[in-house]
């Protein structure tokens, strides 16, 4: 395994000894894991991957725990799909989809939670808590169950039904809040010391990002160590984008890729676009977005703790931030489904819609290699899609689901 050399504050650069059960730095900023990559490169090479398992733990030398310690449901190593039909429809000749909806619990959140729960268990935490817009809650509940830990979950009351049912099924303690994820976060913060919970919120512990960074390692490996020209990522909390940017830096230091990196593009919804506004204003941090609303629940994050890291990555990569409407993202997701057979989360649809706009504006060129990151399965968002496909029920005997529907 890769032994962390230290934990470092992402803003003030204070350092901490590794393998401590820590949340954030005293300044309030996220902590990032650092490794001695010179030592790693002496014992690990690309050739070792030929016999590695097909999960994110194939990259164990740059993860904070070894495979034998992992709380895992075989997350990661998701398909990279060449989207030729979608490319023809949009006018892009080299368009790809990385489909993380194939992960356990049907979303990319499995990667981060697998690593976070592995480390929480290793370092002695017994009770975990998280505020979530949906998929992070499902992932925490599943991995806590697999690891024998207690999960306390706080979600908005209008969270997708699939997430609510999953969390209950996995045995988590679920509290629904009449508000946004930020309101759920305040409740966790107010109670965690009294209840003895270790908080695994987005970027409020250093290990979820380590699981998420495997997205970048996979993209590099699956493209033969030649990174695409642009990566579009649906940005709520932004951990995946930050993680990929961290992965590319590590890969360059390992000597596995060259210095050319993709344009990183953060995609948000018009009803909740704090990162887009901050990028357009040239700001280093975003402001909390008022009255946040979007059917893409993963994008309904009014203020991200790691917003400055997202904005830094966008600018360092000569990327951008863009927002689309709910109608545009649903239309785009359904186009992806019709022409490629990929039923993506609305967040993935947002990236498809953004490709259209960025090609039209000239920011993206038709012959560039463009990667769309789909973060979840559309099956997790049936409420969002059902408005497009209403079903009429004539009577109680016609309840959806037929004989298997409880009466």
Residue pairs with C-beta under 8 A, 6 or more apart in sequence:
1 60
1 61
1 63
1 64
1 65
1 66
1 67
1 69
2 35
2 40
2 60
2 61
2 62
2 63
2 64
3 18
3 35
3 36
4 18
4 19
4 33
4 34
4 35
4 64
5 18
5 34
5 35
5 36
6 15
6 16
6 17
6 18
6 34
7 15
7 16
7 17
7 18
7 20
7 22
7 31
7 32
7 33
7 34
7 206
8 14
8 15
8 16
8 31
8 32
8 34
9 15
9 25
9 27
9 29
9 30
9 31
9 32
10 25
10 29
10 30
10 31
10 32
10 306
10 308
10 309
11 25
11 27
11 29
11 308
12 25
12 27
12 29
14 25
14 26
14 27
16 22
16 25
16 31
18 33
18 64
19 64
19 122
19 123
20 123
21 120
21 123
21 124
21 125
21 198
22 31
22 205
22 206
23 31
23 198
23 199
23 204
23 205
24 30
24 31
24 203
24 204
24 205
24 305
25 31
29 305
30 203
30 204
30 206
30 209
30 305
30 306
30 309
31 205
31 206
32 206
32 209
32 246
33 64
33 206
33 207
33 209
33 210
35 62
35 250
37 62
37 250
37 253
37 254
40 61
40 62
40 254
41 254
41 255
43 61
44 61
46 225
46 256
49 58
49 221
52 58
53 67
54 77
55 72
55 74
55 75
55 76
55 77
56 63
56 75
56 76
56 77
56 111
56 114
56 211
56 214
56 217
56 218
57 63
57 67
57 70
57 72
57 76
58 76
58 77
59 214
59 217
60 66
60 67
60 70
62 217
62 250
63 115
63 210
63 211
63 214
64 115
64 119
64 207
64 210
65 115
65 118
65 119
65 122
69 118
69 122
70 114
70 118
71 114
71 117
71 118
71 121
71 143
71 146
71 147
72 114
72 118
72 146
73 104
73 105
73 110
73 114
73 142
73 143
73 146
74 104
75 103
75 104
75 110
75 111
75 114
75 211
76 103
76 110
76 111
76 214
76 218
77 218
78 98
78 99
78 100
78 101
78 102
78 103
78 218
79 98
79 99
79 102
80 96
80 97
80 98
80 99
80 218
80 219
80 222
80 223
81 96
81 97
81 98
81 99
81 340
81 342
82 95
82 96
83 95
83 96
83 97
83 336
83 340
83 342
83 372
84 95
85 339
85 340
86 92
86 95
86 97
86 335
86 336
86 339
86 340
86 352
87 93
87 94
87 95
89 335
89 339
90 352
90 355
90 356
90 359
91 359
91 366
92 355
92 359
92 364
92 366
92 368
92 370
93 366
93 367
94 367
94 368
94 369
94 370
95 355
95 370
95 372
96 228
96 369
96 370
96 371
96 372
97 336
97 340
97 342
97 344
97 348
97 371
97 372
97 373
97 374
98 215
98 218
98 219
98 371
98 372
98 373
98 374
99 342
99 344
99 374
100 107
100 108
100 111
100 215
100 373
100 374
100 375
100 376
101 107
101 342
101 343
101 344
101 345
101 348
101 374
101 375
101 376
101 377
101 378
102 377
103 109
103 110
103 111
104 110
104 139
104 142
105 135
105 138
105 139
105 142
105 166
106 135
106 138
106 376
106 377
106 379
106 380
107 135
107 138
107 139
107 345
107 375
107 376
107 377
107 380
108 135
108 212
108 215
108 240
108 373
108 375
108 376
109 135
109 136
109 138
109 139
109 376
110 139
110 142
110 143
111 211
111 212
111 214
111 215
112 136
112 139
112 207
112 208
112 209
112 210
112 211
112 212
112 239
112 243
113 136
113 139
113 140
113 142
113 143
113 200
113 208
113 211
114 139
114 143
114 211
115 207
115 208
115 210
115 211
116 143
116 200
116 205
116 207
116 208
116 211
117 128
117 140
117 143
117 144
117 146
117 147
117 149
117 200
118 147
118 207
119 205
119 207
120 128
120 147
120 149
120 198
120 200
120 205
120 207
121 147
121 148
121 149
125 149
125 198
126 149
126 150
126 196
127 149
127 150
127 152
127 195
127 196
127 197
127 198
128 140
128 144
128 149
128 150
128 151
128 152
128 197
128 198
128 199
128 200
129 151
129 152
129 153
129 154
129 188
129 191
129 192
129 195
129 197
129 198
129 199
129 200
130 136
130 137
130 140
130 151
130 152
130 153
130 154
130 188
130 199
130 200
130 201
131 154
131 155
131 181
131 182
131 184
131 185
131 187
131 188
131 201
132 140
132 153
132 154
132 155
132 159
132 163
132 181
132 184
133 155
133 156
133 159
133 181
133 236
133 297
133 298
133 300
133 301
134 155
134 159
134 160
134 162
134 163
134 297
134 298
134 380
135 163
135 298
135 375
135 376
135 380
136 202
137 153
137 155
137 159
137 163
137 166
137 167
137 172
137 174
138 162
138 163
138 166
138 167
138 170
138 380
140 151
140 153
140 172
140 200
141 151
141 153
141 166
141 167
141 169
141 170
141 171
141 172
142 166
142 170
144 150
144 151
144 170
144 172
145 151
145 170
145 171
145 172
150 173
151 167
151 170
151 171
151 172
151 173
152 172
152 173
152 175
152 188
152 195
152 197
153 167
153 172
153 173
153 174
153 175
154 175
154 177
154 184
154 185
154 187
154 188
155 163
155 164
155 167
155 174
155 175
155 176
155 177
155 181
155 184
156 176
156 177
156 178
156 179
156 180
156 181
156 183
156 184
156 297
156 300
157 176
157 177
157 178
157 179
159 176
159 297
160 297
160 380
160 381
160 382
160 383
160 384
161 382
161 383
162 379
162 380
162 381
162 382
163 380
164 174
164 176
167 174
168 174
175 187
177 183
177 184
177 187
180 292
180 300
180 302
181 300
181 301
181 302
182 288
182 301
182 302
182 303
185 201
188 197
188 199
188 201
189 199
191 197
192 198
192 199
198 205
199 205
200 208
201 305
202 208
202 237
202 239
202 301
202 304
202 305
202 306
203 209
203 237
203 239
203 242
203 304
203 305
203 306
204 305
208 239
209 239
209 242
209 243
209 246
210 243
211 243
212 239
212 240
212 242
212 243
212 244
213 243
213 244
213 246
213 247
213 250
214 243
214 247
215 240
215 243
215 244
215 247
215 373
216 243
216 244
216 245
216 246
216 247
216 248
216 251
217 247
217 251
219 227
219 228
219 231
219 244
219 371
220 227
220 247
220 248
220 251
220 256
220 257
223 369
225 256
225 257
226 257
227 248
227 257
227 260
227 261
227 262
228 262
228 368
228 369
228 370
228 371
229 262
229 263
229 365
229 368
229 369
229 370
230 262
230 263
230 264
230 265
230 319
230 364
230 368
230 369
230 370
230 371
231 244
231 262
231 263
231 264
231 265
231 371
231 373
232 265
232 267
232 351
232 354
232 355
232 370
232 371
232 372
232 373
233 240
233 241
233 244
233 264
233 265
233 266
233 267
233 351
233 373
234 267
234 268
234 296
234 298
234 299
234 345
234 347
234 348
234 350
234 351
234 373
234 375
235 241
235 266
235 267
235 268
235 275
235 299
235 304
235 310
235 321
236 268
236 298
236 299
236 300
236 301
236 304
236 347
237 301
237 304
237 305
237 306
238 266
238 275
238 304
238 306
238 307
238 309
238 310
239 306
240 373
240 375
241 264
241 266
241 310
241 313
242 306
242 309
242 310
242 313
244 264
245 261
245 264
245 309
245 313
245 316
245 317
248 257
248 261
248 262
251 257
252 258
252 259
252 261
261 317
262 317
262 319
262 371
263 317
263 318
263 319
263 320
264 313
264 314
264 317
264 319
265 314
265 319
265 320
265 321
265 322
265 354
265 358
266 275
266 276
266 279
266 310
266 314
266 319
266 320
266 321
266 322
267 321
267 322
267 323
267 324
267 347
267 350
267 351
267 354
268 274
268 275
268 276
268 299
268 321
268 322
268 323
268 324
268 350
269 294
269 296
269 299
269 300
269 323
269 324
269 325
269 326
269 329
269 350
270 294
270 323
270 324
270 325
270 326
271 292
271 293
271 294
271 300
271 326
272 289
272 292
272 293
272 294
272 299
272 300
272 301
272 302
273 289
273 321
273 323
274 286
274 287
274 288
274 289
274 301
274 302
274 303
274 304
274 307
275 286
275 304
275 307
275 310
275 311
275 321
276 321
276 322
276 323
277 286
277 287
277 289
278 284
278 285
278 286
278 287
278 307
278 311
278 321
279 311
279 314
279 315
279 320
279 321
280 321
283 311
284 308
284 311
285 307
285 308
285 311
286 303
286 304
286 307
286 311
287 303
288 302
288 303
289 302
289 303
290 302
292 300
292 301
292 302
293 300
294 300
294 326
295 326
295 329
295 330
295 346
295 381
295 384
296 326
296 329
296 345
296 346
296 347
296 349
296 350
296 381
296 384
297 381
298 345
298 347
298 375
298 376
299 346
299 347
299 350
304 310
311 321
313 319
314 320
314 321
320 358
320 363
322 354
322 357
322 358
324 332
324 350
324 353
324 354
324 357
326 346
328 350
328 353
329 346
329 347
329 349
329 350
329 352
329 353
330 346
330 349
330 384
330 385
330 388
331 349
331 353
332 349
332 350
332 351
332 352
332 353
332 356
333 344
333 345
333 346
333 348
333 349
333 352
333 378
333 385
334 349
334 385
334 388
335 352
336 342
336 344
336 348
336 349
336 352
337 343
337 344
337 378
342 348
342 374
343 377
343 378
343 379
344 352
344 374
344 376
344 377
344 378
345 374
345 375
345 376
345 377
345 378
345 380
345 381
346 378
346 381
346 384
346 385
347 374
347 375
347 376
348 372
348 373
348 374
348 375
348 376
351 372
351 373
351 374
352 372
355 364
355 370
355 372
358 364
359 365
359 366
364 370
378 385
391 400
393 399
393 400
396 407
399 405
399 407
